[in-house]
Amino acid sequence: MAHGLTPTRPLIGVTTSEVRYAERVSQTPQADPPRREMALGMTYLRAIETAGGIPLVMPPLELEAIEPLLDRLSGLCLSGGPDIDPDTYHERPHPQLGPIEPDLDRFELELARAADARGLPVLAICRGMQALNVARGGSLHQHLPDRPGVTIDHRQREPGEQTVHDVAIAAGSRLARVMRTREAAVNSFHHQAVHRIGNGLRAVAWSPDGVIEAVEAPARDFAVGVQWHAESLVAEREHAALFAGLVDAAMRYETVPVGERAA
C-alpha cells in the first residue's frame, strides 16, 4: 500500500430475516401502500460501521444471485429473526414452533454454505448462529423450556441493552481471544438453541444451565456464532470486539489470493 493511503473499508453483507406482513404494518398517511416487508435493526449496521466496515443489507434473493453477491463481499453477518423450519434439519415441528419462512431459510442456508466454501469471515447472531449450525448439518432444540435442565428464561422481557445472565467462554477459543474474557454478561431473546453441533463447529460458550451460547469453526480464520444479540450490547468493549473481529478478518480476507480463500 502506498504511503499515505488509508485501507479500504471492507464491505460486510448483513442478512434480513424479519418479515412484516401488510396487515400488521401501521402506515402513516404519507407512507407507501402496505405491503410485505423485510426488516433489520439499525443496531447491526451501526455496529459494523463503528467497527470500520461498510454494511450492505441483503434481502433474500434467488439462489442464482448468491455467488455474484459474495464476489463483492469481504465478510458476512447472519442476523437474528424467526424460527428456522425444522424440515431443514429433518425433524418434525414442535407444537411451540413459531412462524417460519421456508423461502428465507432456503436462501440463508445456501448463503451460509457458499460463504463457508469461500472461507469468507462470518459473524452469526442469534438465529444466524442457528442457521450456521444447520447449514453445517447440525440441528436445534426447537423449544428450550422442554429441554431437561433448562432453568433460565431465555426469552427476556427487558430491553436488548439489558443483560440477564452470564456465559462461560472456553479457554483458548477464538471467541475468548476476540472478546478478551472468559465470562460475559449477555442478553437473551430466543426459545431455540443449538442441539446437535454442525460439522467442523465446536461449542465455545454456555449459559449457567448448559445451553450452548456460542460456536466457532476452529479451521476457519473467523467463523463465529453467538446466541445473544451482541449488536445491542456494543457499548461494552467485549461485545463491540466481535464486530471489530469480523471487520479485521474481512480485511485479512481481502489480502488472500482468490484461489487460496477456500476453507
Secondary structure, 3 states (H helix, E strand, C coil): CCCCCCCCCCEEEEECCEEECHHHCCCCCCCCCCCCEEECCHHHHHHHHHCCCEEEEECCCCHHHHHHHHCCCCEEEECCCCECCHHHHCCCCCCCCCCECHHHHHHHHHHHHHHHHHCCCEEEECHHHHHHHHHCCCCEECCHHHCCCCCCCCECCCCCCCCCEEEEECCCCHHHHHHCCCEEEECCECCCEECCCCCCCEEEEECCCCCEEEEECCCCCCEEEECCCHHHCCCCHHHHHHHHHHHHHHHHHHHCCHHHCCC
